[in-house]
Amino acid sequence: MGRVLNLVLAGVGGQGIVSLANVIANAALHRGTNVVVAETHGLSQRGGSVIVHVRLGDAEAPLIPVGEGDIMIALDPLEAARYAHYLKQGALAYVEQKVTPPPLPGVKPPSTEEVVRSLEEAGLRVRVVPAIRRAQELGNPLGANVYMLGAAMASGVFDGYLGPEDVEAAIKLVLKKPEKNIRLFRAALAEG
Amino acid sequence: MKEVLAPPGSRVIMLGNVAIARGALEYGVAFASAYPGTPSTEITEALSYASRLLGAPYVEWSSNEKVALEGAIGAALAGVPAMASMKHVGVNVAADPLFSVGYMGVPASLVIVSADDPGMWSSQNEQDNRIYGIHAYIPVVEPAGAQEAKRAVIEAFKLSEKWGHPVILRSTTRIGHTRVPVETGEINLEGIKRKGKFEKNTERYTLVPAHARKLREELVEKWERIREDLASHPLNWVEGPEDAKLLVVGAGLGYRYAKEALARLGLEDKARLLKIGTPVPLPRKLIVEEASRADKIFVVEEGDPVVESQIKEALYDEKIIVDIHGKEKGPIRRTGELTLDNVTAGLARVAGVPYEAPQPPRPRISLPPRPPVLCAGCPYRAVFYALRRAVGKARVRPIYNGDIGCYSLGVNPPFQMQDTIVEMGGSIGLANGMSHTVEGQIPIAIIGDSTFFHAGLPGLANAVYNRAPMLVVVLDNRTTAMTGHQPHPGIGVTARGEPGYSIDIVDAARGLGVEYVKVIDAFNIKEGEEEFYKALEYVKKEGKPALVVARGACILLAIANARRMGVKYTVYTVDLDKCTACGLCYKAFNCPAIYPGDDGKARIDPLLCTGCGECAQICPFDAFHPVEEPPEEWLRIMRTAKPM
């Protein structure tokens, strides 16, 4: 068996996690990299916690084994912590800065700082990215997903599997308003 | 969905469900019916997309799964290849025709797609529908992952054609909702446009006892011939060294997990891997041949030990004694879905090789749960709120009989207004029994519009007939919302985007004899409270069913409609001078777009606010206002939007 890059995408239903996975899958195809993406649909999607398993390279099975994820992209700090056990010790987690509070009456969620500390203490390397804010500032409030991918890609974690040109081709193919999203993606690459 | 029509010879990313649709088009399916249900819905959405552009095949959203399967049987009897798709529990609804269609056989191919949901991601149970195949004498084809979904559906059609017999294609969540690269072939344009002719064959197609007895003899005999034939089916094969003492059997998606687990443990050269694509009836010849050389068998399959138990039967008959491991006695647990972790650990144990599971990071932090919730602007939130107030005012002790749909989410705080949820239509059904047996309580059946047409009608007829005192609340949000906004018989649009007849729920209820029928604006909380109160008083006084239709579009659908029509909605904002931080809006009403600031006063997230205006109605201090006057057009769309 050859190499596999296991990528955990986490967030809240409605944040565009499934769309992001579709971009990555199409980018992989553009590059000629094999890919398997297991998604969350239906009931769980309505504002609930969402995890998508993305496996690049020589993967057969759809789900990432616990403790074997290489990278995480999380559009919410709480969801990063919820699925952290899918990652390897020492894996890199790109975590959105803003907590989206679960809409349950009387629930006070932990802060981003508290979550990040717990992730680091558990053995992960964490990069906090203000993707929601930057996407808003750059005029594409729904583009935090794409911004986050750009920020992660900037550090080279996808080298050998995917490149920026593959992502841009995929954005053109599967997202609405591709120009806007490509601008955002490039900004994230530059800022990441 | 556009990828379903990708040109032949391309390699495109497809959801497993879309790949199933593509396979059906390549084979030449001419009739496709379905009732939406996760994880099956995208199959028919993709076919509906294709049909709108190609003019064929005929595709419909049927009113329920039984009707969908009957339609497909009818089409197959008329001589055209047909397919009915549904989620696993939908097959229960369709079970009546399913159990008899094997007796008749079919002159054109008929495939029933059952999308099972191990792990219960979107379902009330975890049933393994391969067992239906055994029970109803219908062969089951099971793809080895999304990677094989397209090929498997084509093989299922071919198998059905070859034997003149229905075939079940069993998918699972991790097949239908997994995205992989898929190679496309030619779409059979002639096939999908095919028209047929029904040829009379009374002894075969009318299952009166005299005919059915003969057909049953034939069926049992045919079943064994099919089993033998499946030994050489192209979806079954063997890999690895012939002399290996360990035989791993991977059925369906289990094959992918088994294959990767073997590689992870470095056992590819030490184990034989039998890949099963036709789990029912299990081709005995294949397993007996392989098992006779092995001294240990490890079976990997998604769901119940269906292949495992058939292997045991076959080997017992052949007097082959060999250790068999799987789900009956472990090492893999029977509940939940397969994972690479549990398959790898199980394989290591069976093979007697060391395997140390990694120590994953476990952050020490207490996380609040994040269950799915009613969306910001959902009309159901306003209805639950109004209904609760009416119940308090009428001083009744309610039993909230819930049903399957977005309103199931009313089970969570703050509403907790779903006391029972069993299956489609179960709200009215259970209320029927309770209404005749409880004292001092009133059953309130809460059912969605699509669910009402699906299985609510017989229960309602029963309630009227037997004079069951209950309040039926039909939540009419103008679509099958939970599964992604499919139309239904109340909408007036078909799956192909053509005009259909729109059945008014009010007419349907009156037609069934409900004497007390009212329609309310779901977004109007005051009206809702008053009308629910009156209806409850009627039930108490008259001892008969009352029905209230709460009408208001799914807000996501309304927003999509508005966007297409170039209409903008107006978000709301909080007047912090008026807000007293009472928390009613973010606690008792619990709109996800409203959150408390550090001072406890309400704030609105403008990105989440959908401009429904419900908060302005519930606030006792008049603190919520639209940032500008909402356009009339938006207020109309909120109440009338429907799928296009």
HADDOCK unambig.tbl for C-alpha pairs under 7 A between the chains (distance, minus, plus):
assign (segid A and resid 1 and name CA) (segid B and resid 263 and name CA) 6.00 0.50 0.50
assign (segid A and resid 25 and name CA) (segid B and resid 13 and name CA) 6.78 0.50 0.50
assign (segid A and resid 26 and name CA) (segid B and resid 13 and name CA) 6.14 0.50 0.50
assign (segid A and resid 29 and name CA) (segid B and resid 181 and name CA) 6.91 0.50 0.50
assign (segid A and resid 35 and name CA) (segid B and resid 180 and name CA) 5.99 0.50 0.50
assign (segid A and resid 36 and name CA) (segid B and resid 178 and name CA) 6.82 0.50 0.50
assign (segid A and resid 36 and name CA) (segid B and resid 179 and name CA) 5.93 0.50 0.50
assign (segid A and resid 36 and name CA) (segid B and resid 180 and name CA) 5.09 0.50 0.50
assign (segid A and resid 37 and name CA) (segid B and resid 178 and name CA) 5.29 0.50 0.50
assign (segid A and resid 37 and name CA) (segid B and resid 179 and name CA) 4.92 0.50 0.50
assign (segid A and resid 37 and name CA) (segid B and resid 180 and name CA) 6.56 0.50 0.50
assign (segid A and resid 38 and name CA) (segid B and resid 174 and name CA) 6.38 0.50 0.50
assign (segid A and resid 38 and name CA) (segid B and resid 177 and name CA) 6.18 0.50 0.50
assign (segid A and resid 38 and name CA) (segid B and resid 178 and name CA) 4.36 0.50 0.50
assign (segid A and resid 38 and name CA) (segid B and resid 179 and name CA) 6.51 0.50 0.50
assign (segid A and resid 39 and name CA) (segid B and resid 177 and name CA) 5.69 0.50 0.50
assign (segid A and resid 39 and name CA) (segid B and resid 178 and name CA) 6.04 0.50 0.50
assign (segid A and resid 42 and name CA) (segid B and resid 38 and name CA) 5.93 0.50 0.50
assign (segid A and resid 42 and name CA) (segid B and resid 122 and name CA) 6.24 0.50 0.50
assign (segid A and resid 42 and name CA) (segid B and resid 482 and name CA) 6.39 0.50 0.50
assign (segid A and resid 42 and name CA) (segid B and resid 483 and name CA) 5.76 0.50 0.50
assign (segid A and resid 43 and name CA) (segid B and resid 122 and name CA) 5.38 0.50 0.50
assign (segid A and resid 43 and name CA) (segid B and resid 372 and name CA) 6.96 0.50 0.50
assign (segid A and resid 43 and name CA) (segid B and resid 482 and name CA) 6.40 0.50 0.50
assign (segid A and resid 44 and name CA) (segid B and resid 121 and name CA) 6.91 0.50 0.50
assign (segid A and resid 44 and name CA) (segid B and resid 122 and name CA) 6.81 0.50 0.50
assign (segid A and resid 44 and name CA) (segid B and resid 372 and name CA) 5.58 0.50 0.50
assign (segid A and resid 45 and name CA) (segid B and resid 372 and name CA) 6.49 0.50 0.50
assign (segid A and resid 46 and name CA) (segid B and resid 372 and name CA) 4.82 0.50 0.50
assign (segid A and resid 46 and name CA) (segid B and resid 373 and name CA) 5.74 0.50 0.50
assign (segid A and resid 46 and name CA) (segid B and resid 374 and name CA) 6.82 0.50 0.50
assign (segid A and resid 46 and name CA) (segid B and resid 375 and name CA) 6.65 0.50 0.50
assign (segid A and resid 47 and name CA) (segid B and resid 372 and name CA) 4.97 0.50 0.50
assign (segid A and resid 47 and name CA) (segid B and resid 373 and name CA) 5.69 0.50 0.50
assign (segid A and resid 47 and name CA) (segid B and resid 375 and name CA) 6.95 0.50 0.50
assign (segid A and resid 48 and name CA) (segid B and resid 370 and name CA) 5.42 0.50 0.50
assign (segid A and resid 48 and name CA) (segid B and resid 371 and name CA) 4.89 0.50 0.50
assign (segid A and resid 48 and name CA) (segid B and resid 372 and name CA) 3.74 0.50 0.50
assign (segid A and resid 48 and name CA) (segid B and resid 373 and name CA) 6.67 0.50 0.50
assign (segid A and resid 49 and name CA) (segid B and resid 370 and name CA) 5.62 0.50 0.50
assign (segid A and resid 49 and name CA) (segid B and resid 371 and name CA) 6.69 0.50 0.50
assign (segid A and resid 60 and name CA) (segid B and resid 256 and name CA) 5.26 0.50 0.50
assign (segid A and resid 60 and name CA) (segid B and resid 257 and name CA) 6.99 0.50 0.50
assign (segid A and resid 60 and name CA) (segid B and resid 260 and name CA) 6.02 0.50 0.50
assign (segid A and resid 61 and name CA) (segid B and resid 256 and name CA) 5.12 0.50 0.50
assign (segid A and resid 61 and name CA) (segid B and resid 257 and name CA) 5.27 0.50 0.50
assign (segid A and resid 61 and name CA) (segid B and resid 260 and name CA) 6.80 0.50 0.50
assign (segid A and resid 62 and name CA) (segid B and resid 174 and name CA) 6.80 0.50 0.50
assign (segid A and resid 62 and name CA) (segid B and resid 178 and name CA) 6.96 0.50 0.50
assign (segid A and resid 63 and name CA) (segid B and resid 339 and name CA) 6.38 0.50 0.50
assign (segid A and resid 63 and name CA) (segid B and resid 340 and name CA) 6.76 0.50 0.50
assign (segid A and resid 65 and name CA) (segid B and resid 339 and name CA) 6.78 0.50 0.50
assign (segid A and resid 65 and name CA) (segid B and resid 340 and name CA) 5.40 0.50 0.50
assign (segid A and resid 65 and name CA) (segid B and resid 341 and name CA) 5.18 0.50 0.50
assign (segid A and resid 66 and name CA) (segid B and resid 341 and name CA) 6.62 0.50 0.50
assign (segid A and resid 66 and name CA) (segid B and resid 360 and name CA) 6.69 0.50 0.50
assign (segid A and resid 67 and name CA) (segid B and resid 358 and name CA) 5.52 0.50 0.50
assign (segid A and resid 67 and name CA) (segid B and resid 359 and name CA) 6.32 0.50 0.50
assign (segid A and resid 67 and name CA) (segid B and resid 360 and name CA) 4.25 0.50 0.50
assign (segid A and resid 78 and name CA) (segid B and resid 367 and name CA) 6.70 0.50 0.50
assign (segid A and resid 81 and name CA) (segid B and resid 363 and name CA) 6.42 0.50 0.50
assign (segid A and resid 84 and name CA) (segid B and resid 361 and name CA) 6.27 0.50 0.50
assign (segid A and resid 84 and name CA) (segid B and resid 362 and name CA) 6.75 0.50 0.50
assign (segid A and resid 85 and name CA) (segid B and resid 360 and name CA) 5.01 0.50 0.50
assign (segid A and resid 85 and name CA) (segid B and resid 361 and name CA) 5.09 0.50 0.50
assign (segid A and resid 85 and name CA) (segid B and resid 362 and name CA) 5.68 0.50 0.50
assign (segid A and resid 86 and name CA) (segid B and resid 360 and name CA) 6.84 0.50 0.50
assign (segid A and resid 87 and name CA) (segid B and resid 360 and name CA) 6.38 0.50 0.50
assign (segid A and resid 87 and name CA) (segid B and resid 361 and name CA) 6.80 0.50 0.50
assign (segid A and resid 88 and name CA) (segid B and resid 360 and name CA) 5.89 0.50 0.50
assign (segid A and resid 88 and name CA) (segid B and resid 361 and name CA) 6.94 0.50 0.50
assign (segid A and resid 89 and name CA) (segid B and resid 360 and name CA) 6.20 0.50 0.50
assign (segid A and resid 89 and name CA) (segid B and resid 361 and name CA) 5.92 0.50 0.50
assign (segid A and resid 102 and name CA) (segid B and resid 370 and name CA) 5.38 0.50 0.50
assign (segid A and resid 103 and name CA) (segid B and resid 590 and name CA) 6.73 0.50 0.50
assign (segid A and resid 103 and name CA) (segid B and resid 592 and name CA) 5.05 0.50 0.50
assign (segid A and resid 104 and name CA) (segid B and resid 413 and name CA) 6.99 0.50 0.50
assign (segid A and resid 104 and name CA) (segid B and resid 590 and name CA) 7.00 0.50 0.50
assign (segid A and resid 105 and name CA) (segid B and resid 414 and name CA) 6.61 0.50 0.50
assign (segid A and resid 105 and name CA) (segid B and resid 586 and name CA) 6.52 0.50 0.50
assign (segid A and resid 105 and name CA) (segid B and resid 587 and name CA) 4.46 0.50 0.50
assign (segid A and resid 105 and name CA) (segid B and resid 590 and name CA) 6.33 0.50 0.50
assign (segid A and resid 106 and name CA) (segid B and resid 587 and name CA) 6.60 0.50 0.50
assign (segid A and resid 109 and name CA) (segid B and resid 368 and name CA) 6.30 0.50 0.50
assign (segid A and resid 118 and name CA) (segid B and resid 363 and name CA) 5.01 0.50 0.50
assign (segid A and resid 118 and name CA) (segid B and resid 364 and name CA) 5.81 0.50 0.50
assign (segid A and resid 118 and name CA) (segid B and resid 365 and name CA) 6.33 0.50 0.50
assign (segid A and resid 119 and name CA) (segid B and resid 363 and name CA) 5.27 0.50 0.50
assign (segid A and resid 122 and name CA) (segid B and resid 361 and name CA) 4.93 0.50 0.50
assign (segid A and resid 122 and name CA) (segid B and resid 362 and name CA) 5.65 0.50 0.50
assign (segid A and resid 122 and name CA) (segid B and resid 363 and name CA) 5.07 0.50 0.50
assign (segid A and resid 123 and name CA) (segid B and resid 361 and name CA) 5.95 0.50 0.50
